[in-house]
Amino acid sequence: MSRWTGPWPTDGIAFGADYNPEQWPEEVWADDVALMREAGVTLVSLGIFSWGQLEPAEGQLDFGWLDRILDLLHEAGIRVDLATPSAAPPVWLHLAHPEMLPVDADGLRLTHGSRESWCVSSPVIREHATRIARVLAERYGHHPAVAMWHISNELACHNGRCYCDVSAAAFRDWLGKEYPDVDALNLAWGTAFWGQRYSSFEQVLPPRRTTTIPNPGQRLDFERFSSDAFVAHLEAEAAVLREVTPHLPVTTNYMVMGDFRQIDYTQTTPLIDIVSNDHYLAAEDPRGWAELAFSADRVRGLAGGDPWLLMEHSTSAVNWQPRNLAKQPGQLLRNSLQHVARGADGVLFFQWRQSRAGAEKFHSGMVPHAGADSELFREVAHLGATLGRLAEVRGSVVEKGRVALLWDTQAWWASELEAHPTVDLHYLDLPRALHGALVDAGVAVDVVPATADLDGYDVVLVPTLYLAPADLPDRLSAVVARGGHVLVSYFSGIVDEHDRVLLGGYPGAFRDLLGVRGEEFAPLREGGSVQLSDGSTGLVWTERLTADDAEVLATYADGPSAGGPALTRRTVDGGGAAWYLSTRLDTGSTAALVGRVLDAAGVSPLVDGPGGLEVVRRVGESGSWLFAINHTDTDLPLHATGDDLVGGAAHAAGEMVPARGVKVLRESVVIER
């Protein structure tokens, strides 16, 4: 959980972008700052990729340009999130120490010329990154413009796994701390299979390219080791900053979005003061807004419910997807306020001024190539004015839901290792589907790590949690015992922490909780489906199981598991129940099942008849604010009352939220927290 108790970096909701003045002639800077003030910018991230500018040769430091831009921003009242520049080491460092360059699984050493071109286990990058961090902290830690520290940039985005000899040695050291001896490692990895037994740790290598399927235990431990290496790097830079400037909060920008899973962020979060995230839409996904909502809820779960900072998103198109679609009019506002609705107290972009050259010159910015006389900049300024009217929301929190959806990065790693029953099972598919059904129903949900406290939740969803924390079955049993409802899905609780199958029948970890016993997985052919006895449609997966201590709610009407249980429920004294879903339901069937579980638990939508609106409530000591976002092409009624801070008018129950529009109501009735 974020532990920062000092002031937020800005007075209202932070608004701004990455600012890279070094890309532009100095005569442009004054225009930049004037336009920032016009747009309502209050916070910029500075110096992220500036190491080569700050230190053009080893020990030769040039701070003049940074001194001048910091002073200029301070004069304009714009706060600065000052970065340590380790994301892009200077060319001279790569040339002096080519051993710091990363090596891929095929043994190919990559070269400099992009960004994050370093091995996280290299002592060279650690030494120089902490050195330049100290130099910056000592020079700028008390500059009046500097409000917080931004460590590196999108850690592990491009260099998340390195297989070089330095990494190999570090991996062996890590294993030596995790296992008491090599015999314990052999047992954990099941090296008796295929004759992989080790007689010493010195024989172990990273899971480099081999002839066929690598050892899954080795692969899983290498994921953990690699994530831990980035955690250690973050910790080293943060320690320097805290030593020199204990009065400034520290952050780093996560990448909770899409399928990025290079770092277990539950391990980095205790090291930072304010949780920050970068999020970019999958432009071709017609429900990309739903993935945004899911990711934002995951970030809030990492922050322990505290406000967090949206460090980057795009004003319009990005440049790195296969087809980079421009955002439609109004989408910039909707996307930004989605993040605020779900807990962000800041809305920042990449980047301030769209680059003229370089790899991301076609990535949108707050000031496009067309300049300030453009519809995009007018939308940016409109967003800034809107966030100004929402200033009172800052410091409030998203109202706690009665539904928790559990996720776990290590389960994600393990579930997508090689040689599993089907290539069509992807860890995030079911969590996103369940979350989407809840959003569509207007029901508040907290997406939390599988280790989170479950007190206060009436419904707990456990989707595809292939590897579950050891204590989770007991914690879920406690939820059921106090009258709550738990829904566990297929491919959950299958293995222990070393990816060894829990014997005795599936789902091993949750078998007693659910009252079912699976004997065999029976996945479907590509594109296949099955019908259930209740009219539902199943996709991808079925199981052959028995329900020894559970009620069968639906059976398979056809397919490889025909006649067997598909959906079960084990009810206990007090009314609580543990549900088991052994197939992936289609969209309509998922919504129906979610509705059934919610009804059983007595969980209602945030407002009556949300009818397609995305609705989220934030609450604080001074009141509550209801966000209603319409992603459809039709005006939709909102059955709530209050003053709309976006449009500046009172809203009566049943009045419309316009198509593709947003309302944020200061509610007339204060909601008790």
LINBELGI-V69663 format. One record per pair of residues at least 24 apart in sequence whose ideal C-beta (glycine too) atoms are under 6 Angstrom apart, sorted by sequence separation. I is the first residue (numbers start at 1). GAP is how many residues later the second one is. D is the distance in Angstrom with one decimal. If there is no record, write none. Layout:
{{I & GAP & D} {I & GAP & D}}
This chain:
{{100 & 24 & 4.4} {249 & 24 & 3.8} {407 & 24 & 5.8} {520 & 24 & 4.6} {533 & 24 & 5.4} {612 & 24 & 5.4} {635 & 24 & 5.4} {642 & 24 & 5.1} {15 & 25 & 5.8} {16 & 25 & 4.5} {19 & 25 & 4.0} {100 & 25 & 5.4} {176 & 25 & 5.5} {249 & 25 & 5.2} {251 & 25 & 4.4} {253 & 25 & 4.9} {454 & 25 & 5.5} {464 & 25 & 5.7} {466 & 25 & 5.4} {468 & 25 & 4.9} {518 & 25 & 4.8} {519 & 25 & 5.2} {611 & 25 & 5.5} {634 & 25 & 5.5} {640 & 25 & 5.9} {642 & 25 & 4.3} {15 & 26 & 5.7} {175 & 26 & 5.8} {189 & 26 & 5.5} {458 & 26 & 5.1} {459 & 26 & 5.0} {460 & 26 & 4.8} {461 & 26 & 5.1} {462 & 26 & 4.5} {463 & 26 & 4.6} {530 & 26 & 5.6} {531 & 26 & 4.3} {633 & 26 & 5.0} {642 & 26 & 5.1} {15 & 27 & 5.3} {16 & 27 & 4.3} {18 & 27 & 4.7} {19 & 27 & 5.5} {88 & 27 & 4.7} {97 & 27 & 4.5} {275 & 27 & 5.7} {434 & 27 & 5.4} {464 & 27 & 5.1} {465 & 27 & 4.3} {518 & 27 & 3.9} {531 & 27 & 5.5} {630 & 27 & 4.5} {641 & 27 & 4.7} {14 & 28 & 5.7} {16 & 28 & 4.6} {22 & 28 & 5.5} {87 & 28 & 5.7} {189 & 28 & 3.4} {275 & 28 & 4.0} {466 & 28 & 5.2} {467 & 28 & 5.4} {530 & 28 & 5.6} {14 & 29 & 4.2} {87 & 29 & 5.8} {172 & 29 & 4.9} {188 & 29 & 5.7} {189 & 29 & 5.6} {310 & 29 & 4.6} {434 & 29 & 5.8} {516 & 29 & 5.3} {517 & 29 & 5.3} {530 & 29 & 3.5} {628 & 29 & 5.0} {405 & 30 & 5.9} {462 & 30 & 5.7} {609 & 30 & 5.7} {22 & 31 & 4.8} {516 & 31 & 5.1} {608 & 31 & 4.5} {630 & 31 & 5.3} {10 & 32 & 4.5} {172 & 32 & 5.5} {431 & 32 & 4.7} {607 & 32 & 5.3} {10 & 33 & 5.3} {230 & 33 & 5.3} {238 & 33 & 5.5} {269 & 33 & 5.2} {275 & 33 & 4.2} {276 & 33 & 4.3} {278 & 33 & 5.5} {430 & 33 & 4.0} {607 & 33 & 5.1} {629 & 33 & 5.1} {9 & 34 & 5.8} {46 & 34 & 5.1} {51 & 34 & 3.6} {234 & 34 & 5.7} {278 & 34 & 3.9} {279 & 34 & 5.2} {280 & 34 & 5.8} {310 & 34 & 4.4} {315 & 34 & 5.5} {430 & 34 & 5.1} {515 & 34 & 3.2} {516 & 34 & 5.5} {532 & 34 & 5.0} {47 & 35 & 5.9} {48 & 35 & 4.2} {50 & 35 & 5.3} {57 & 35 & 5.9} {171 & 35 & 5.5} {274 & 35 & 5.7} {276 & 35 & 4.2} {308 & 35 & 5.7} {515 & 35 & 3.6} {628 & 35 & 4.8} {43 & 36 & 4.9} {45 & 36 & 4.4} {46 & 36 & 5.5} {47 & 36 & 4.6} {227 & 36 & 5.0} {231 & 36 & 4.8} {235 & 36 & 5.3} {307 & 36 & 5.9} {308 & 36 & 5.7} {310 & 36 & 5.9} {313 & 36 & 6.0} {473 & 36 & 5.4} {477 & 36 & 5.5} {41 & 37 & 6.0} {51 & 37 & 5.9} {168 & 37 & 5.4} {227 & 37 & 4.8} {231 & 37 & 5.5} {234 & 37 & 5.6} {265 & 37 & 5.4} {309 & 37 & 4.1} {310 & 37 & 5.3} {311 & 37 & 5.4} {427 & 37 & 5.5} {473 & 37 & 5.8} {476 & 37 & 5.8} {627 & 37 & 5.3} {45 & 38 & 6.0} {47 & 38 & 5.9} {51 & 38 & 6.0} {52 & 38 & 3.9} {168 & 38 & 5.4} {257 & 38 & 5.1} {280 & 38 & 5.6} {283 & 38 & 5.8} {307 & 38 & 3.9} {312 & 38 & 4.3} {522 & 38 & 3.9} {33 & 39 & 5.6} {37 & 39 & 5.7} {49 & 39 & 4.4} {51 & 39 & 5.2} {167 & 39 & 5.9} {256 & 39 & 5.0} {522 & 39 & 4.9} {543 & 39 & 4.2} {625 & 39 & 5.8} {626 & 39 & 4.5} {405 & 40 & 5.6} {473 & 40 & 5.6} {319 & 41 & 5.3} {468 & 41 & 4.8} {542 & 41 & 5.2} {625 & 41 & 5.8} {626 & 41 & 5.5} {36 & 42 & 5.9} {116 & 42 & 4.2} {256 & 42 & 5.0} {283 & 42 & 3.9} {300 & 42 & 5.9} {403 & 42 & 4.5} {404 & 42 & 5.2} {405 & 42 & 4.9} {408 & 42 & 4.1} {541 & 42 & 5.5} {33 & 43 & 4.8} {86 & 43 & 3.9} {116 & 43 & 4.4} {119 & 43 & 4.1} {163 & 43 & 4.5} {256 & 43 & 5.0} {296 & 43 & 5.4} {300 & 43 & 4.1} {319 & 43 & 4.3} {401 & 43 & 3.5} {541 & 43 & 5.3} {624 & 43 & 4.7} {122 & 44 & 5.7} {319 & 44 & 4.2} {401 & 44 & 4.9} {404 & 44 & 5.5} {406 & 44 & 4.5} {540 & 44 & 4.4} {119 & 45 & 5.6} {121 & 45 & 5.1} {163 & 45 & 5.1} {297 & 45 & 5.7} {318 & 45 & 5.4} {401 & 45 & 4.7} {538 & 45 & 3.4} {539 & 45 & 4.7} {121 & 46 & 4.6} {292 & 46 & 5.5} {296 & 46 & 3.8} {119 & 47 & 5.9} {317 & 47 & 5.2} {332 & 47 & 4.9} {336 & 47 & 5.7} {539 & 47 & 5.9} {623 & 47 & 5.4} {624 & 47 & 4.0} {21 & 48 & 4.9} {119 & 48 & 5.9} {316 & 48 & 3.8} {84 & 49 & 4.4} {121 & 49 & 4.0} {315 & 49 & 4.6} {345 & 49 & 4.9} {536 & 49 & 5.7} {537 & 49 & 4.5} {314 & 50 & 5.3} {333 & 50 & 5.5} {174 & 51 & 4.5} {315 & 51 & 5.7} {415 & 51 & 3.8} {490 & 51 & 5.2} {414 & 52 & 5.5} {516 & 52 & 5.5} {537 & 52 & 5.4} {619 & 52 & 5.5} {404 & 53 & 4.3} {414 & 53 & 4.4} {536 & 53 & 3.7} {171 & 54 & 5.2} {411 & 54 & 5.1} {619 & 54 & 5.1} {343 & 55 & 4.8} {411 & 55 & 5.2} {515 & 55 & 3.8} {402 & 56 & 4.5} {403 & 56 & 4.4} {404 & 56 & 4.9} {405 & 56 & 4.5} {406 & 56 & 5.3} {411 & 56 & 4.4} {514 & 56 & 5.8} {102 & 57 & 5.0} {410 & 57 & 5.9} {82 & 58 & 6.0} {105 & 58 & 5.2} {253 & 58 & 4.1} {103 & 59 & 5.9} {430 & 59 & 5.6} {102 & 60 & 4.2} {103 & 60 & 5.1} {103 & 61 & 3.8} {82 & 64 & 5.0} {514 & 64 & 5.1} {516 & 64 & 5.3} {80 & 65 & 4.6} {87 & 65 & 4.9} {161 & 65 & 5.3} {513 & 65 & 5.0} {80 & 66 & 5.1} {86 & 66 & 4.5} {87 & 66 & 3.7} {514 & 66 & 4.5} {81 & 67 & 5.0} {83 & 67 & 4.0} {84 & 67 & 5.4} {79 & 68 & 4.0} {84 & 68 & 6.0} {10 & 69 & 5.8} {81 & 69 & 4.7} {9 & 70 & 5.4} {74 & 70 & 5.4} {74 & 71 & 3.8} {73 & 72 & 5.1} {70 & 73 & 5.5} {156 & 74 & 5.0} {70 & 75 & 4.9} {155 & 75 & 5.0} {151 & 83 & 6.0} {414 & 85 & 5.4} {151 & 86 & 4.9} {483 & 91 & 5.0} {149 & 92 & 4.9} {305 & 92 & 5.6} {480 & 92 & 5.6} {483 & 92 & 5.0} {484 & 92 & 5.3} {485 & 92 & 5.2} {486 & 92 & 4.9} {487 & 92 & 4.4} {488 & 92 & 5.4} {489 & 92 & 4.9} {490 & 92 & 5.0} {483 & 93 & 4.6} {480 & 96 & 3.9} {480 & 98 & 5.2} {149 & 99 & 5.7} {154 & 99 & 5.8} {148 & 100 & 5.7} {421 & 100 & 4.6} {148 & 101 & 4.7} {149 & 101 & 4.7} {151 & 101 & 4.2} {154 & 101 & 5.4} {422 & 101 & 3.8} {160 & 102 & 3.4} {421 & 102 & 5.0} {105 & 103 & 5.3} {106 & 103 & 4.9} {141 & 103 & 5.6} {105 & 104 & 4.9} {133 & 104 & 5.0} {137 & 104 & 5.3} {141 & 104 & 3.6} {45 & 105 & 5.3} {48 & 105 & 5.0} {130 & 106 & 5.4} {134 & 106 & 5.0} {138 & 106 & 5.7} {156 & 106 & 3.8} {133 & 107 & 4.7} {137 & 107 & 3.8} {156 & 107 & 5.1} {121 & 108 & 5.5} {137 & 108 & 5.1} {120 & 109 & 4.5} {120 & 110 & 5.5} {126 & 110 & 6.0} {130 & 110 & 5.1} {487 & 110 & 5.6} {485 & 112 & 5.6} {120 & 113 & 5.5} {485 & 115 & 5.7} {424 & 116 & 4.8} {485 & 116 & 4.5} {9 & 138 & 3.9} {294 & 138 & 5.4} {459 & 138 & 6.0} {9 & 139 & 5.1} {294 & 141 & 4.6} {459 & 142 & 4.8} {458 & 143 & 4.5} {459 & 144 & 5.9} {264 & 145 & 4.2} {458 & 145 & 5.8} {290 & 146 & 4.7} {293 & 146 & 5.5} {301 & 146 & 4.9} {301 & 147 & 4.1} {261 & 148 & 5.8} {298 & 149 & 4.8} {297 & 150 & 4.0} {261 & 151 & 5.2} {84 & 153 & 5.5} {437 & 153 & 5.2} {437 & 154 & 4.6} {433 & 157 & 5.1} {437 & 157 & 4.3} {443 & 162 & 5.5} {444 & 162 & 5.8} {442 & 163 & 3.6} {441 & 164 & 6.0} {442 & 164 & 5.4} {442 & 168 & 2.9} {442 & 173 & 5.0} {439 & 175 & 5.8} {266 & 183 & 5.1} {223 & 190 & 4.4} {220 & 194 & 5.5} {219 & 198 & 5.7} {216 & 201 & 4.8} {402 & 201 & 4.9} {213 & 205 & 5.0} {213 & 206 & 5.0} {399 & 218 & 4.4} {398 & 220 & 5.5} {399 & 220 & 4.8} {396 & 222 & 4.4} {396 & 223 & 5.9} {396 & 224 & 3.2} {393 & 225 & 5.9} {393 & 232 & 5.3} {4 & 245 & 4.7} {390 & 255 & 5.5} {389 & 256 & 4.9} {386 & 260 & 5.8} {4 & 269 & 3.7} {4 & 270 & 5.4} {2 & 272 & 5.7} {2 & 273 & 5.4} {342 & 274 & 5.9} {341 & 275 & 4.0} {220 & 279 & 5.1} {217 & 281 & 5.2} {217 & 282 & 5.3} {216 & 283 & 4.9} {341 & 286 & 3.6} {334 & 295 & 5.7} {2 & 301 & 5.2} {1 & 303 & 3.1} {2 & 304 & 4.5} {188 & 310 & 4.1} {337 & 325 & 5.1} {334 & 328 & 5.7} {330 & 330 & 4.9} {17 & 331 & 5.4} {13 & 332 & 5.6} {14 & 332 & 3.2} {15 & 332 & 5.5} {16 & 332 & 5.0} {17 & 332 & 4.3} {18 & 332 & 5.0} {23 & 332 & 6.0} {18 & 333 & 4.2} {19 & 333 & 4.5} {17 & 334 & 5.3} {17 & 335 & 4.2} {35 & 337 & 5.6} {39 & 341 & 5.4} {39 & 342 & 4.6} {289 & 342 & 5.1} {40 & 344 & 2.9} {39 & 345 & 4.6} {40 & 348 & 5.7} {17 & 349 & 5.3} {15 & 369 & 5.4} {15 & 372 & 5.1} {13 & 374 & 4.7} {13 & 377 & 5.8} {12 & 379 & 3.2} {13 & 381 & 5.1} {12 & 382 & 5.6}}
